[in-house]
């Protein structure tokens, strides 16, 4: 069977939402860019007077360009302006619904902290009995800064929530940290930390475009399109009723937050953009989340999550796409953090991208470490280098340092563990990762085109020292290869409707990003999948998802389930007489690599005895002989 996926194809938090302004002077060859960064910041060579103000019901951080105001009654920023331009709009409320508005339901706020982590589910800290602290200081580079700390204890459980915002002189962005702590010996296990996130959630006509990465961006749907939308699935809408809408014309008839998800390996910047048509003075703005470190995230480079849909998300923890989540147990205490358009989207994004480095602003973070529990300053970090002898044919090799003793996708098992990764030079085998926190790690190496991965435990790193690891990686092999379908790269993008571009829309999104029901399996494969080795084409004759059935629930276009020739795929191959002679009295090994799997357990991966398919059997029959099933939990 081919490498494929069952279900949806996937694909210290340092991040920054960068709010950029560009003034385009018609008679002057000058463009000025300003950015609001939330979690890390865009720097500009300007001097700015920094004020940290306790103003009755508000706490304000303000310099010559940026003003951010935290409402003491809600624990969120609800006033934010850059060079006089309001970036948030009016405060609005929409009742939370599954797949729609979640958390507090408020918009016109942000960045603010939100979670799915109390016994009842969603909670937005800051509205019960918050306490605040105002900070002012001068960092080691002689730049003044101000900070606001919001702290709240949830009465029912004793969970401690803290949100930090910092602003420096000469910058037009906010640095933020988020903390969750739980100390309760009476109830040592509370629940899983299902979601922990910060959001920039404007309610303003200012913003016109959104961007996941350099390749994937689109206009925001118009008000006319959303007023005439039809809900087709969880958080997914048909906008084709407004055929002239720019999003419909350029991207798709369907809009969903899932279209703009991304995996973390090569992800550094995402956000929203104002093209100047709606701003007060015709200037363009960009609001970017810059992930300059990801060491307090979980799941390693294969983790994928939501990025932007009009809201700019920083998903610190989530179980989207079946990603693992840590448990909130007695002693849990983790701090996450620190976490652009000129005339075109690409230029603004590239401007923000230059700050996506863990070395950026490290002196400032060292200076404020005294205020941020659990943050590891540079004195507790080191530089790691490696030299990996790679197997022939390794493409895009990567080295991962993560929790010792477990696969990096399971590093939620230790809520104190950190994670890092870096690209390996495929020609020299060299790799380097800066600012690694002292500790003991597992080294994992994998690459596109190579089965298996290299693992080495007990890589012990000491602060202040440089460490070199030498390793030799051999590809997994069960003998002489007879045939291979697909590319072992932890995705199913090479198959039909995977990475292939949509040729019917000018922005050419990759097809797997579009609402899945558009690609009707019975139409594409009326006789099911029959793939002939050396004759069939992977990009046409194999589907990117191996469905158990098609249609029914959540399929707006085919509401009745379809079962005929769906789940049983046939692979046909011939062997020469010479090959058969060589195989006499020997076993052949069939290797299958799944990019992902969806069972009845859903995102939680928790066994449910009432669900007969929480554990899914993947069955293979070769020449009439049924092999032992692969049980996918």
C-alpha positions in Angstrom: 0.0 0.0 0.0 1.2 3.5 -0.6 2.2 6.1 2.0 -1.0 8.0 2.5 -3.2 9.6 5.1 -6.5 8.7 6.7 -8.5 11.8 7.5 -7.4 15.4 7.2 -3.9 16.0 5.7 -1.8 18.0 8.0 0.6 19.1 7.1 9.7 29.0 24.8 7.2 30.5 22.5 8.8 33.5 21.0 6.5 35.1 18.6 5.5 38.5 17.6 2.6 40.2 16.1 4.0 42.9 14.0 1.8 45.8 13.2 3.4 47.6 10.4 2.6 51.0 8.9 3.9 52.2 5.6 3.4 55.8 4.6 3.8 56.2 0.9 4.5 59.8 -0.1 3.5 60.5 -3.6 6.2 63.1 -4.3 9.0 61.6 -2.1 11.0 58.4 -2.8 10.6 57.3 0.8 8.7 54.5 2.5 8.6 54.3 6.3 7.6 51.0 7.9 6.4 50.5 11.5 5.5 47.2 13.1 3.6 46.0 16.1 5.1 42.8 17.2 3.5 40.7 19.8 5.9 38.2 21.3 8.9 39.6 19.5 9.4 42.9 18.0 10.4 44.7 14.9 13.1 47.2 15.5 13.5 50.6 13.8 16.3 53.0 14.3 14.1 55.7 16.0 14.2 57.2 19.4 10.9 56.9 21.3 10.0 58.2 24.8 8.7 55.2 26.8 5.9 55.7 29.3 4.3 53.1 31.6 1.2 54.6 33.1 -1.3 53.4 35.8 -4.4 55.4 34.7 -7.3 54.5 36.9 -9.0 51.6 35.2 -6.2 51.1 32.7 -2.5 50.3 32.4 -0.8 51.9 29.4 2.5 51.3 27.6 3.3 54.1 25.2 6.1 55.5 23.1 6.3 58.0 20.3 4.6 55.6 17.9 2.8 52.8 19.7 0.2 52.9 22.5 -1.2 49.8 24.2 -3.8 49.9 26.9 -4.9 47.0 29.2 -8.4 47.2 30.6 -8.1 46.2 34.2 -11.7 44.8 34.2 -11.0 42.3 31.4 -7.3 41.6 31.5 -6.9 42.3 27.8 -5.6 45.1 25.6 -8.6 46.8 24.1 -7.0 50.0 22.9 -4.1 49.8 20.5 -2.9 52.4 18.1 0.1 52.9 15.8 0.9 56.5 14.8 -2.7 57.5 15.6 -4.3 54.6 13.6 -6.7 52.5 15.7 -5.7 48.9 15.1 -8.5 47.0 17.0 -11.7 48.8 16.2 -14.8 48.7 18.4 -15.4 46.1 21.2 -17.9 43.5 20.1 -19.4 40.3 21.5 -20.6 37.2 19.7 -21.9 34.2 21.7 -19.3 31.4 21.5 -20.4 28.5 19.3 -18.7 25.2 18.3 -16.6 26.0 15.3 -17.4 29.7 15.4 -16.6 32.3 18.0 -14.8 30.7 20.9 -13.2 31.8 24.2 -14.8 34.9 25.6 -16.6 35.7 22.3 -15.1 39.3 22.4 -13.4 41.0 19.5 -11.8 44.3 19.2 -9.2 43.1 21.7 -5.7 41.7 21.7 -3.2 40.4 22.2 -4.8 38.6 25.1 -4.6 35.2 26.8 -7.2 32.5 26.3 -7.3 28.7 27.1 -9.3 25.5 27.0 -8.0 24.3 30.3 -10.5 24.6 33.2 -12.9 21.8 34.1 -15.7 23.4 32.1 -13.5 24.1 29.0 -12.8 27.6 27.7 -11.6 30.4 30.0 -10.3 33.9 29.3 -8.3 35.1 32.3 -8.6 38.6 33.7 -12.3 39.1 34.5 -12.7 37.5 37.9 -10.1 39.0 40.3 -7.0 40.0 38.4 -4.0 41.6 40.0 -1.7 43.9 38.1 2.0 45.0 38.2 3.5 47.9 36.3 7.2 47.6 35.5 9.7 50.2 34.3 13.4 49.8 33.7 16.5 50.1 31.5 18.0 47.1 29.8 21.6 46.2 29.3 21.7 48.0 26.0 20.6 51.2 27.8 17.1 51.1 26.2 14.2 51.9 28.6 11.2 49.6 28.7 7.9 49.2 30.4 5.9 46.1 31.3 2.4 45.1 32.4 1.8 41.8 34.3 -1.8 40.5 34.7 -2.2 37.7 37.3 -5.3 35.8 38.1 -6.1 32.7 40.2 -9.1 30.6 39.0 -11.0 30.1 42.2 -12.4 26.6 41.5 -9.1 24.9 40.8 -6.3 27.3 42.0 -4.8 27.5 38.5 -2.6 30.6 38.2 -2.7 32.5 34.9 -0.3 35.3 34.0 0.1 37.4 30.9 3.0 39.7 30.3 3.3 42.6 27.9 6.6 44.6 27.4 7.4 47.6 25.2 10.8 49.1 24.6 12.1 52.4 23.5 12.7 52.6 19.7 10.3 49.7 18.9 6.8 49.5 17.7 5.9 46.1 19.0 5.0 44.2 22.2 6.9 41.3 23.7 4.7 38.9 25.5 5.0 35.9 27.8 2.2 33.6 29.1 2.3 31.4 32.2 0.1 28.7 33.6 0.8 27.1 37.0 -1.1 24.5 39.0 -0.2 23.5 42.6 -2.9 21.2 44.1 -2.0 18.0 46.0 -5.7 17.4 46.8 -6.5 17.0 43.1 -3.1 16.1 41.6 -4.6 15.5 38.1 -6.9 18.3 36.8 -7.2 17.7 33.1 -5.3 18.0 29.8 -4.1 21.5 28.7 -6.2 21.2 25.5 -5.6 24.8 24.2 -3.4 27.6 25.4 -3.2 30.6 23.1 -2.9 34.3 22.7 -5.0 36.2 20.1 -4.9 39.5 18.2 -8.6 39.8 17.5 -9.5 43.0 15.8 -13.0 44.2 14.9 -12.2 46.8 12.3 -12.6 47.3 8.6 -8.9 48.3 8.5 -7.6 44.8 7.7 -7.9 43.6 4.1 -5.6 40.5 3.6 -4.3 37.6 5.5 -1.0 35.6 5.1 0.0 32.1 6.4 3.5 32.1 4.8 5.3 33.3 1.7 3.3 31.0 -0.6 -0.2 31.1 1.0 -2.1 34.4 1.3 -5.5 35.8 0.3 -7.9 38.7 0.6 -10.1 38.6 3.6 -13.8 37.8 2.6 -15.9 41.0 2.4 -18.8 41.8 4.7 -21.2 41.1 1.8 -19.7 37.6 1.3 -19.9 36.7 5.0 -23.5 38.0 5.3 -24.5 35.7 2.5 -22.4 32.7 3.5 -23.7 29.1 4.0 -22.2 27.0 6.8 -21.0 23.6 5.4 -18.9 22.2 8.2 -17.3 23.2 11.5 -15.9 26.6 11.0 -16.2 26.3 7.2 -18.5 28.4 5.0 -19.5 28.5 1.3 -19.0 32.0 0.0 -19.9 31.3 -3.7 -23.2 33.1 -3.2 -21.2 36.3 -3.6 -19.4 35.4 -6.8 -17.5 38.7 -7.3 -16.0 38.7 -3.8 -12.1 39.0 -4.1 -11.6 36.0 -1.9 -14.0 33.9 -4.0 -12.4 35.1 -7.2 -8.8 34.7 -6.2 -8.7 31.8 -3.6 -11.8 29.6 -3.3 -15.6 29.4 -2.9 -15.0 28.1 0.6 -13.5 29.8 3.6 -12.2 28.1 6.7 -9.5 28.6 9.3 -8.2 25.2 8.4 -7.2 26.5 4.9 -4.6 28.7 6.7 -3.1 26.2 9.0 0.6 25.4 8.7 3.3 23.1 10.2 5.9 24.6 12.4 9.1 23.3 10.8 9.6 26.2 8.3 7.0 28.5 9.8 8.2 31.9 11.2 5.7 34.6 10.4 2.0 34.9 9.8 -0.5 37.8 10.1 -3.0 40.2 8.5 -2.5 43.2 6.2 -4.2 46.5 5.5 -3.7 47.6 1.9 -4.3 51.3 2.5 -7.8 51.5 1.1 -9.4 51.6 4.6 -6.8 53.4 6.8 -7.2 57.0 7.9 -4.4 58.4 5.8 -4.0 55.8 3.1 -1.1 54.1 4.8 -0.7 50.3 4.7 -0.3 48.2 7.9 0.8 44.7 8.7 0.1 42.8 11.9 2.5 39.8 12.1 3.1 37.0 14.6 6.9 36.4 14.4 7.9 33.1 16.0 11.6 33.8 16.8 11.8 30.8 19.1 9.6 27.7 19.5 11.4 26.0 22.3 8.4 26.0 24.7 5.9 24.7 22.1 5.3 21.0 21.8 5.3 18.4 19.0 8.5 19.4 17.3 8.7 20.5 13.7 5.8 18.2 12.6 3.3 20.1 14.8 0.7 21.9 12.7 -1.8 24.5 13.8 -4.1 27.4 12.9 -2.4 30.7 12.1 -4.8 33.3 10.9 -8.3 33.7 9.7 -8.9 37.4 10.5 -7.7 36.6 14.0 -3.9 36.3 14.3 -3.4 33.2 16.5 -0.4 32.2 18.6 -1.4 28.6 19.3 1.0 27.7 22.1 -0.7 24.4 22.9 -3.6 22.6 21.1 -4.8 19.2 20.1 -5.6 20.2 16.5 -4.8 17.5 13.9 -4.4 15.0 16.8 -1.4 16.8 18.3 -0.5 15.8 21.8 -1.2 18.0 24.8 0.3 18.0 28.3 -1.6 17.1 31.4 -2.2 19.7 34.1 -0.9 18.0 37.2 0.2 19.1 40.7 3.4 21.1 40.1 2.8 22.1 36.5 4.4 25.5 36.0 5.4 26.6 32.5 6.0 30.0 31.0 5.7 30.4 27.3 7.5 33.1 25.5 9.0 35.6 24.7 7.3 35.4 21.9 4.6 43.9 6.9 3.7 45.5 3.7 5.4 48.0 1.9 3.6 48.4 -1.3 3.3 44.6 -1.4 2.6 41.8 1.0 5.9 40.0 0.2 8.1 43.0 1.2 6.3 43.5 4.6 6.5 39.8 5.4 10.2 39.7 4.6 10.7 42.7 6.8 9.1 40.8 9.7 11.0 37.6 8.9 14.4 39.1 9.7 13.5 39.0 13.4 12.6 35.3 13.4 15.8 34.3 15.2 16.4 33.2 18.8 19.4 35.5 19.0 17.4 38.6 18.3 16.8 40.8 21.4 18.4 38.2 23.7 20.1 41.0 25.8 16.7 42.5 26.4 15.2 39.2 27.4 18.1 38.7 29.8 17.3 42.0 31.4 13.6 41.2 32.0 14.2 37.6 33.0 14.0 38.8 36.7 10.3 39.5 36.1 9.3 36.4 34.1 9.2 33.1 36.1 10.8 30.1 34.4 12.4 32.0 31.5 15.9 30.7 30.9 18.3 33.6 30.2 21.3 33.2 27.8 23.5 32.3 30.8 21.5 29.1 31.1 21.8 28.2 27.4 24.5 27.0 24.9 25.3 26.5 21.3 24.9 23.0 19.9 26.6 21.8 16.7 26.3 18.5 14.9 27.8 16.6 12.0 25.6 13.9 10.6 26.7 11.4 8.0 23.5 11.2 5.9 22.2 8.3 3.8 22.4 8.8 0.1 19.3 10.7 -1.3 18.4 12.5 1.9 16.5 15.7 1.0 15.7 18.5 3.4 17.4 16.7 6.4 16.6 18.2 9.8 18.0 17.6 13.3 15.7 17.8 16.4 16.6 18.1 20.0 13.7 17.2 22.3 12.6 15.3 25.4 15.0 12.5 26.2 13.7 9.0 25.6 10.5 9.6 23.6 9.6 10.5 20.0 9.6 14.3 19.7 5.9 14.3 18.7 5.2 12.9 22.3 7.3 15.5 24.2 4.2 16.7 26.0 4.9 13.8 28.4 7.3 16.1 30.2 5.9 19.6 30.8 9.4 20.9 31.6 11.0 19.7 28.3 12.2 22.1 25.6 12.6 21.5 21.9 14.8 22.8 19.1 15.5 22.0 15.5 17.7 23.0 12.7 18.2 22.2 9.0 21.2 20.0 8.2 23.4 21.0 5.2 22.8 18.1 2.9 26.2 18.4 1.3 28.4 18.6 4.5 26.1 17.1 7.2 26.7 20.2 9.4 24.0 21.6 11.6 24.0 24.3 14.3 21.3 25.3 16.8 21.9 28.4 19.0 20.4 29.3 22.4 19.6 25.7 23.5 18.6 25.5 27.2 20.9 23.3 29.3 19.5 19.8 29.8 19.4 16.3 28.5 17.9 15.7 25.0 17.1 13.1 22.4 18.6 13.8 19.0 16.4 12.8 16.1 17.4 13.1 12.4 15.0 12.6 9.5 14.8 13.6 5.9 12.5 13.5 2.9 13.1 10.4 0.7 14.5 8.2 3.5 12.6 5.6 5.5 13.0 5.7 9.2 14.9 8.2 11.3 18.0 8.4 13.4 17.7 8.6 17.2 20.2 9.1 20.0 19.3 9.7 23.6 21.3 11.3 26.5 22.7 14.3 24.7 23.6 16.3 27.8 24.3 20.0 27.3 25.8 22.3 29.8 25.2 26.0 29.9 27.9 28.2 28.5 29.6 25.4 26.6 29.6 24.5 22.9 28.8 20.9 22.3 29.4 18.8 19.1 27.6 15.6 18.2 28.8 13.3 15.5 26.5 10.6 14.2 26.0 8.3 11.2 22.5 7.6 10.0 21.6 4.5 7.9 18.3 4.2 6.2 15.9 1.5 7.4 15.9 -1.4 4.9 14.5 -4.9 4.9 16.6 -6.0 1.9 16.6 -5.5 -1.8 13.7 -3.1 -2.7 11.2 -4.5 -5.3 9.0 -1.4 -5.6 8.2 1.9 -3.9 5.2 4.2 -4.2 5.3 7.7 -2.9 8.0 9.7 -1.0 8.6 8.9 2.7 8.4 12.5 3.9 5.7 12.4 6.6 3.1 13.9 4.2 0.8 12.7 1.4 1.3 15.8 -0.8 2.6 13.9 -3.8 -0.8 12.2 -4.4 -4.0 13.5 -6.1 -5.3 16.7 -4.5 -2.3 17.0 -2.2 0.3 19.7 -3.0 -1.0 20.2 -6.6 -2.0 23.8 -7.2 -5.6 24.7 -7.8 -5.5 26.0 -11.4 -9.0 27.5 -11.3 -8.1 30.4 -9.0 -5.4 33.0 -9.6 -3.7 32.5 -6.2 -3.3 28.8 -7.0 -3.7 27.4 -3.4 -2.5 23.9 -2.9 -5.5 21.6 -3.2 -5.2 19.9 0.2 -5.9 23.3 1.8 -9.4 23.6 0.3 -12.6 22.2 1.9 -12.1 18.4 1.3 -15.6 17.7 0.0 -14.8 19.6 -3.2 -12.7 16.6 -4.3 -15.4 14.0 -4.8 -13.8 10.6 -4.4 -16.5 8.6 -6.3 -16.1 11.0 -9.2 -12.3 10.8 -9.2 -12.2 7.1 -8.7 -15.5 5.5 -9.9 -14.0 2.0 -9.9 -12.0 2.7 -6.7 -8.2 2.8 -6.6 -6.3 0.3 -8.7 -2.6 1.3 -9.0 -0.2 -0.6 -11.3 3.5 -0.4 -10.4 5.5 1.2 -13.3 2.4 2.2 -15.1 0.2 4.3 -12.9 0.9 8.0 -11.9 1.0 8.8 -8.2 -0.3 12.3 -8.7 -3.4 11.0 -10.6 -4.1 7.4 -9.7 -3.7 7.6 -5.9 -5.8 9.8 -3.6 -4.1 12.0 -0.9 -6.6 10.5 1.6 -7.4 6.8 2.0 -11.1 7.1 3.0 -13.0 4.4 4.9 -16.1 5.9 3.4 -17.0 9.1 1.6 -19.8 11.6 2.1 -22.2 11.9 4.9 -21.4 13.9 8.0 -19.8 17.3 7.2 -20.0 16.7 3.5 -22.2 19.5 2.2 -21.9 18.4 -1.4 -22.5 14.6 -0.8 -24.7 14.4 2.3 -25.3 10.6 2.0 -22.4 8.3 2.8 -20.9 6.4 -0.2 -19.2 3.1 0.4 -18.7 1.3 -2.9 -15.0 0.9 -3.9 -13.8 3.5 -1.4 -11.8 1.8 1.4 -10.3 -1.2 -0.5 -7.3 -0.1 -2.6 -5.6 -2.5 -5.0 -1.9 -2.4 -5.8 -0.8 -4.5 -8.9 2.8 -5.5 -9.5 4.7 -8.0 -11.6 7.9 -9.8 -10.7 10.4 -11.1 -13.2 11.4 -14.8 -13.1 14.8 -13.8 -11.8 13.2 -11.8 -8.9 11.0 -14.8 -8.1 14.0 -17.1 -8.0 15.8 -14.8 -5.7 12.8 -14.7 -3.3 12.4 -18.5 -2.9 12.2 -19.5 0.7 12.5 -15.9 1.8 10.0 -13.5 3.3 9.2 -10.2 1.7 8.6 -7.1 3.9 5.9 -4.6 3.1 6.6 -1.2 4.7 3.9 1.4 5.0 4.4 4.9 6.3 1.2 6.9 7.2 1.4 10.7 7.2 -1.5 10.8 9.7 -4.5 8.8 10.8 -8.0 9.8 12.0 -9.9 7.3 14.2 -13.1 7.6 16.2 -10.9 8.7 19.1 -10.8 12.1 17.4 -8.2 14.7 18.4 -7.9 13.5 22.0 -6.5 10.0 21.2 -8.3 8.7 24.3 -9.8 5.3 24.2 -13.6 5.2 24.4 -15.2 1.8 24.9 -18.5 3.0 23.4 -16.7 3.8 20.0 -16.0 0.6 18.1 -13.4 2.3 15.9 -11.4 4.1 18.5 -8.7 1.6 17.6 -8.6 1.3 13.8 -7.4 -1.9 12.0 -5.4 -1.2 8.9 -5.7 -4.4 6.9 -3.5 -5.7 4.1 -3.9 -8.8 1.9 -1.0 -9.8 -0.4 -1.8 -12.4 -3.1 -4.8 -13.7 -1.0 -2.8 -13.9 2.3 -4.2 -11.7 5.0 -1.4 -10.1 7.1 -1.8 -9.3 10.8 -3.7 -6.0 11.0 -1.9 -2.8 11.9 -3.9 -1.5 14.9 -3.9 2.3 14.9 -4.8 3.5 18.4 
